[in-house]
Amino acid sequence: MKKEVIGLNQLFAIIVLFELGTAIVVPIGLESGHAVWLSILLALPGGLLLYLIYNDLSRQYPGLIISGYIQKILGRTIGWPVSLLYISVFMFNGSRNLREAGDLLIAASYDRTPIFIVNAIMAIAVMYILNKGLEVFARTAEIYLVVIFIMGLICSFVVIAAGLVDFKNLFPLHAEDWKQSLGLAYPNIWIFPFGELICITTVLPHLQKSRLTGKMGIAAVVLSGILLCVTHAIELSVLGEDVYYRATFPMYTTITLVNLANFVQRLDALVILTLIIGVFFKLALYCYAAIAVTADLFKVKDTRMLAVPVVVVVLFSSFISAESYPRHMEEGTVFLRYILPVTCAAIPILLFIVHRIRKKFGLLR
């Protein structure tokens, strides 16, 4: 099967859309208080470091995805089971994103629609685009990145023009706020959303100009961090700390308050569309990563054959993972604190160190 190739601009679009995903519409940072925007900025350097590690490993082992160079570095005996772990992590995280999207959409607008129907429609769309291949997925990301930017500019403008922003909700910042922000930036925001970019290791081997992936990826991660910082700062400045953390969907709550001259109102459709686009691309990349690792471990030549079974498992996992949305969020907190730091940070850093040691002593095979 012919290897699929994507461009640098498409990599940029995929990274930005993936990083925004659900992080742009739900509260992040857990208990960061009114300085959650500061926590995002403090976590950004760590996110850049992780991306540079992911990119360096991909460049050291050209043509191999994460499961390939794990086995090269750790050996097949250890590397194969570790790689198998990534399949379950990618699929579980994908199912969590799908569950969050369904619950938020029903809470915001589709209260009479069964959650299975909402999630199934999203899953079918993901099946379709993954069946078409990575190149189609990447070109679609380029288009929708422009759409997201336009909607973001419109929403930010009307919120500011309506006079809803109150910077008193963001300041002052005391020494305790800085300490708390740093403590919650690592590992919480460092891992969600920056560490989740481990999925991109399955895309990097398909780049046309692999030498420039570092610069383009850094630009995408920085832009994502800035957009998240500005978005959550606006939400906090409008809603205040208490309402922000009690709201299931702070961006939606913020936009419903807009009323310009009793004429510009009801812009919540833009926020709903932002959620749908963000979750679609994040879910699609998680599923693609799971498909790529599965195909590599089990020697499946045509990865498109795995699109339907993987997405179906993700769809049904989204229902059985938790009986309610609060319980779902509790499970997510445990997963974020104990599982994702290992798979997104600890293992890649270990791989980077072991590879450098072996390279220094001439032990590479």
C-alpha positions as CSV (number, residue, x, y, z in Angstrom):
1,M,0.0,0.0,0.0
2,K,1.3,3.5,-1.0
3,K,2.6,5.5,2.0
4,E,0.5,8.6,2.7
5,V,2.2,11.9,2.8
6,I,1.1,15.2,4.4
7,G,2.5,18.7,4.4
8,L,3.8,21.0,7.2
9,N,0.7,23.2,7.1
10,Q,-1.5,20.2,7.6
11,L,0.6,19.1,10.6
12,F,0.2,22.6,12.0
13,A,-3.6,22.4,11.6
14,I,-3.8,18.9,13.1
15,I,-1.8,19.9,16.2
16,V,-3.8,23.1,16.8
17,L,-7.2,21.4,16.4
18,F,-6.1,18.5,18.6
19,E,-4.7,20.7,21.4
20,L,-7.9,22.9,21.4
21,G,-10.2,19.9,21.3
22,T,-12.3,19.8,24.5
23,A,-9.7,21.9,26.4
24,I,-11.1,25.1,24.9
25,V,-14.7,24.5,26.0
26,V,-14.5,22.8,29.4
27,P,-12.8,24.0,32.7
28,I,-9.2,22.9,32.8
29,G,-6.6,23.0,35.6
30,L,-9.0,21.6,38.2
31,E,-8.6,24.0,41.2
32,S,-6.4,26.7,39.5
33,G,-8.7,29.5,40.8
34,H,-8.8,32.8,38.9
35,A,-5.2,32.2,37.6
36,V,-6.0,29.2,35.4
37,W,-4.8,31.3,32.4
38,L,-1.5,31.6,34.2
39,S,-1.3,27.9,34.7
40,I,-1.7,27.4,31.0
41,L,1.2,29.7,30.3
42,L,3.4,28.0,32.9
43,A,2.6,24.6,31.5
44,L,3.4,25.7,27.9
45,P,7.3,25.3,28.2
46,G,6.8,21.8,29.5
47,G,4.5,21.1,26.6
48,L,7.1,22.3,24.1
49,L,9.7,20.1,25.8
50,L,7.5,17.0,25.4
51,Y,6.9,17.8,21.7
52,L,10.6,18.2,21.1
53,I,11.2,14.8,22.7
54,Y,8.4,13.2,20.5
55,N,9.9,14.9,17.4
56,D,13.5,13.9,18.2
57,L,12.6,10.3,18.7
58,S,10.7,10.3,15.4
59,R,13.8,11.8,13.6
60,Q,16.1,9.3,15.2
61,Y,14.0,6.5,13.9
62,P,12.6,7.7,10.6
63,G,9.6,5.8,9.2
64,L,8.8,4.3,12.6
65,I,5.8,5.3,14.8
66,I,6.0,5.1,18.6
67,S,5.4,1.4,18.8
68,G,8.2,0.8,16.3
69,Y,11.0,2.7,18.2
70,I,9.8,1.5,21.6
71,Q,10.7,-2.0,20.5
72,K,13.9,-0.8,18.9
73,I,15.0,0.9,22.1
74,L,13.7,-1.4,24.8
75,G,13.8,-4.7,22.8
76,R,10.8,-6.7,21.6
77,T,10.3,-8.5,24.9
78,I,9.6,-5.3,26.9
79,G,8.7,-3.0,24.0
80,W,5.8,-5.0,22.6
81,P,3.7,-5.1,25.8
82,V,4.5,-1.4,26.4
83,S,3.4,-0.6,22.9
84,L,0.2,-2.6,23.5
85,L,-0.5,-0.4,26.5
86,Y,-0.7,2.7,24.1
87,I,-3.6,1.1,22.2
88,S,-5.8,0.9,25.2
89,V,-4.7,4.4,26.4
90,F,-5.5,6.0,23.0
91,M,-8.9,4.2,22.7
92,F,-9.9,5.0,26.3
93,N,-9.0,8.7,26.0
94,G,-10.9,8.8,22.7
95,S,-13.9,7.3,24.3
96,R,-13.7,9.9,27.1
97,N,-13.6,12.7,24.6
98,L,-16.7,11.2,22.8
99,R,-18.5,10.9,26.1
100,E,-17.8,14.4,27.1
101,A,-18.9,15.7,23.7
102,G,-22.2,13.8,23.9
103,D,-23.0,14.9,27.5
104,L,-22.1,18.5,26.7
105,L,-24.1,18.7,23.5
106,I,-27.2,17.2,25.2
107,A,-26.8,19.5,28.2
108,A,-26.5,22.6,25.9
109,S,-28.9,22.0,23.1
110,Y,-30.0,18.4,22.3
111,D,-31.8,17.5,25.5
112,R,-34.4,15.4,23.7
113,T,-31.9,13.4,21.7
114,P,-30.6,10.1,23.1
115,I,-26.9,10.3,23.8
116,F,-26.3,7.1,21.8
117,I,-27.5,8.9,18.6
118,V,-25.3,12.0,19.2
119,N,-22.2,9.9,19.9
120,A,-23.0,7.5,17.0
121,I,-23.2,10.3,14.5
122,M,-19.9,11.6,15.6
123,A,-18.4,8.1,15.5
124,I,-19.7,7.5,12.0
125,A,-18.1,10.7,10.8
126,V,-14.8,9.7,12.3
127,M,-15.1,6.2,10.7
128,Y,-15.7,7.8,7.3
129,I,-12.7,10.2,7.4
130,L,-10.3,7.6,8.8
131,N,-11.4,5.2,6.0
132,K,-10.5,7.8,3.5
133,G,-7.0,8.0,4.9
134,L,-4.6,10.3,6.7
135,E,-4.2,12.7,3.7
136,V,-7.9,13.4,3.5
137,F,-8.0,13.9,7.3
138,A,-5.1,16.4,7.1
139,R,-6.6,18.4,4.3
140,T,-9.9,18.6,6.2
141,A,-8.0,19.9,9.2
142,E,-6.6,22.7,7.2
143,I,-10.0,23.9,6.2
144,Y,-11.6,23.6,9.6
145,L,-8.7,25.4,11.3
146,V,-9.7,28.6,9.3
147,V,-13.3,28.0,10.4
148,I,-12.3,27.8,14.1
149,F,-10.2,31.0,13.9
150,I,-13.1,32.9,12.3
151,M,-15.6,31.7,14.9
152,G,-13.2,32.4,17.7
153,L,-12.7,36.0,16.5
154,I,-16.4,36.6,16.2
155,C,-17.1,35.2,19.7
156,S,-14.3,37.1,21.3
157,F,-15.3,40.4,19.6
158,V,-19.0,40.2,20.6
159,V,-18.1,39.3,24.2
160,I,-15.7,42.2,24.5
161,A,-18.1,44.6,22.6
162,A,-20.9,43.7,25.0
163,G,-18.9,44.9,27.9
164,L,-19.0,41.6,29.7
165,V,-15.2,41.4,30.4
166,D,-14.2,42.4,33.9
167,F,-10.4,42.1,34.5
168,K,-10.9,42.3,38.3
169,N,-11.8,38.6,38.1
170,L,-8.3,37.8,36.8
171,F,-6.2,40.0,39.2
172,P,-4.5,40.6,41.5
173,L,-1.9,37.8,41.4
174,H,-0.3,37.2,44.8
175,A,2.7,34.9,45.6
176,E,0.3,32.2,46.7
177,D,-1.5,32.4,43.3
178,W,1.8,31.9,41.4
179,K,2.6,28.9,43.6
180,Q,-0.8,27.3,43.2
181,S,-0.7,28.0,39.4
182,L,2.6,26.3,39.1
183,G,1.5,23.3,41.2
184,L,-1.6,22.8,39.0
185,A,0.3,23.4,35.7
186,Y,2.4,20.3,36.5
187,P,1.2,17.7,35.9
188,N,-2.4,18.6,35.2
189,I,-2.3,21.1,32.4
190,W,1.1,19.9,31.3
191,I,-0.5,16.5,30.4
192,F,-4.0,17.8,29.5
193,P,-3.8,19.0,26.8
194,F,-0.1,19.3,26.0
195,G,1.0,15.7,26.9
196,E,-1.8,14.2,25.0
197,L,0.1,15.2,21.8
198,I,1.8,11.8,22.1
199,C,-0.7,10.8,19.4
200,I,1.3,12.9,16.9
201,T,4.1,10.4,17.0
202,T,1.9,8.2,14.6
203,V,1.7,11.1,12.1
204,L,5.2,12.5,12.1
205,P,6.6,9.6,9.8
206,H,4.2,10.8,7.1
207,L,5.6,14.3,6.9
208,Q,6.9,15.5,3.5
209,K,9.7,17.7,5.0
210,S,10.6,15.9,8.2
211,R,13.5,18.4,9.0
212,L,11.0,21.2,9.6
213,T,8.6,19.3,11.9
214,G,10.3,20.7,15.0
215,K,9.8,24.4,14.1
216,M,6.2,23.9,12.8
217,G,5.2,21.8,15.8
218,I,6.7,24.4,18.2
219,A,4.7,27.1,16.4
220,A,1.5,25.0,16.6
221,V,1.9,24.2,20.3
222,V,2.7,27.8,21.2
223,L,-0.3,29.1,19.3
224,S,-2.5,26.5,20.9
225,G,-1.3,27.5,24.4
226,I,-1.9,31.2,23.7
227,L,-5.4,30.5,22.3
228,L,-6.3,28.4,25.4
229,C,-4.9,31.1,27.7
230,V,-6.8,33.9,26.1
231,T,-10.1,31.9,25.8
232,H,-10.1,30.8,29.5
233,A,-9.0,34.3,30.6
234,I,-12.0,35.8,28.8
235,E,-14.4,33.1,30.3
236,L,-13.0,33.7,33.8
237,S,-13.2,37.5,33.4
238,V,-16.9,37.2,32.4
239,L,-18.2,34.5,34.7
240,G,-15.9,34.9,37.7
241,E,-14.1,32.0,39.5
242,D,-17.2,30.4,41.2
243,V,-19.4,30.3,38.1
244,Y,-16.5,29.2,35.9
245,Y,-15.8,26.1,37.9
246,R,-19.5,25.2,38.5
247,A,-20.3,25.5,34.8
248,T,-20.1,22.3,32.8
249,F,-19.6,24.3,29.7
250,P,-18.1,27.8,30.6
251,M,-17.7,28.9,27.0
252,Y,-21.4,28.2,26.3
253,T,-22.4,30.0,29.5
254,T,-20.3,33.0,28.5
255,I,-21.7,33.4,25.0
256,T,-25.3,33.1,26.2
257,L,-24.8,36.4,28.2
258,V,-24.1,38.4,25.0
259,N,-26.7,41.0,24.1
260,L,-25.6,43.8,21.8
261,A,-28.3,46.5,21.5
262,N,-31.0,43.7,21.8
263,F,-30.0,42.6,18.3
264,V,-26.9,40.4,18.5
265,Q,-27.9,37.4,20.6
266,R,-28.1,33.7,20.6
267,L,-24.6,33.0,19.3
268,D,-24.4,29.7,21.2
269,A,-24.6,27.9,17.9
270,L,-21.0,29.0,17.2
271,V,-19.8,27.5,20.5
272,I,-21.6,24.2,19.8
273,L,-20.0,24.1,16.4
274,T,-16.6,24.8,18.0
275,L,-17.1,21.9,20.4
276,I,-18.2,19.5,17.6
277,I,-15.2,20.4,15.4
278,G,-12.7,20.2,18.3
279,V,-13.9,16.9,19.5
280,F,-14.1,15.5,16.0
281,F,-10.5,16.1,15.2
282,K,-9.3,15.1,18.7
283,L,-11.3,11.8,18.6
284,A,-10.2,11.1,15.0
285,L,-6.5,11.5,15.9
286,Y,-6.8,9.3,18.9
287,C,-8.5,6.6,16.8
288,Y,-5.9,7.0,14.1
289,A,-3.1,6.6,16.6
290,A,-4.8,3.4,18.0
291,I,-5.2,2.1,14.5
292,A,-1.6,2.8,13.5
293,V,-0.2,1.1,16.6
294,T,-2.5,-1.9,16.2
295,A,-1.5,-2.3,12.6
296,D,2.2,-2.0,13.5
297,L,2.0,-4.6,16.3
298,F,-0.2,-7.1,14.5
299,K,1.3,-6.5,11.0
300,V,-1.9,-5.3,9.3
301,K,-0.9,-3.9,5.9
302,D,-4.1,-1.9,5.2
303,T,-4.7,0.3,8.3
304,R,-8.1,1.4,6.9
305,M,-9.5,-2.0,7.6
306,L,-9.2,-1.2,11.3
307,A,-11.2,2.0,11.2
308,V,-14.6,0.5,11.8
309,P,-13.7,-2.0,14.6
310,V,-11.6,0.6,16.5
311,V,-14.2,3.4,16.4
312,V,-17.0,0.9,17.3
313,V,-15.0,-0.1,20.4
314,V,-14.5,3.5,21.3
315,L,-18.2,4.3,20.8
316,F,-19.4,1.6,23.1
317,S,-16.6,2.3,25.6
318,S,-17.9,5.8,25.9
319,F,-21.1,4.4,27.5
320,I,-19.7,1.8,29.8
321,S,-16.8,3.9,31.3
322,A,-19.0,5.7,33.8
323,E,-22.7,5.7,34.7
324,S,-22.9,9.5,35.0
325,Y,-21.1,12.7,34.0
326,P,-19.9,13.5,37.5
327,R,-18.5,10.0,37.9
328,H,-17.0,10.3,34.4
329,M,-15.1,13.4,35.6
330,E,-13.9,11.6,38.7
331,E,-12.5,8.8,36.7
332,G,-10.9,11.4,34.4
333,T,-9.1,13.0,37.4
334,V,-7.6,9.6,38.4
335,F,-6.6,8.9,34.8
336,L,-5.0,12.3,34.4
337,R,-3.0,12.0,37.6
338,Y,-1.8,8.4,37.5
339,I,-1.9,7.0,33.9
340,L,-1.4,9.8,31.4
341,P,1.8,11.1,33.1
342,V,3.3,7.7,32.6
343,T,2.4,7.2,29.0
344,C,2.7,10.8,27.8
345,A,5.7,11.9,29.7
346,A,7.6,9.2,31.7
347,I,7.9,6.6,29.0
348,P,8.9,9.1,26.2
349,I,11.5,10.7,28.5
350,L,12.8,7.3,29.4
351,L,13.1,6.3,25.7
352,F,14.9,9.6,25.0
353,I,17.4,9.0,27.7
354,V,18.0,5.3,26.9
355,H,18.5,6.1,23.2
356,R,21.0,8.9,24.0
357,I,23.0,6.5,26.4
358,R,23.0,3.7,23.8
359,K,24.0,6.1,21.1
360,K,26.9,7.6,23.1
361,F,28.3,4.1,23.9
362,G,27.7,2.8,20.4
363,L,25.1,0.2,21.4
364,L,22.5,1.1,18.8
365,R,21.4,-1.7,16.5
